[in-house]
Amino acid sequence: MNVSIAEAKAKLSELISRAQAGEEIVLTRHGKIAARLVPPLGENLLPRIGALKGKIWIADDFDELGPEWDEYVK
């Protein structure tokens, strides 16, 4: 839906409700796109802290260098 900025000022609350319902609103100034009101992102898109607990395993010696690195560590 395209809406002029002047019209958007008068109907901002309605436009926000429509965007929350999933509609994309394009705001125009002199017929050119100036901004977009887009639906909010889903609430569960970001991973939660601890979501991979018990699913990742790191070896006890993962940070120990093998003998092939001896000459580089000197």
Secondary structure, DSSP 4 states (H G I P E B T S, - for coil): -EEEHHHHHHTHHHHHHHHHTT--EEEEETTEEEEEE-PPPPTT-SPPTTTTTTT----TTTT---GGGHHHH-
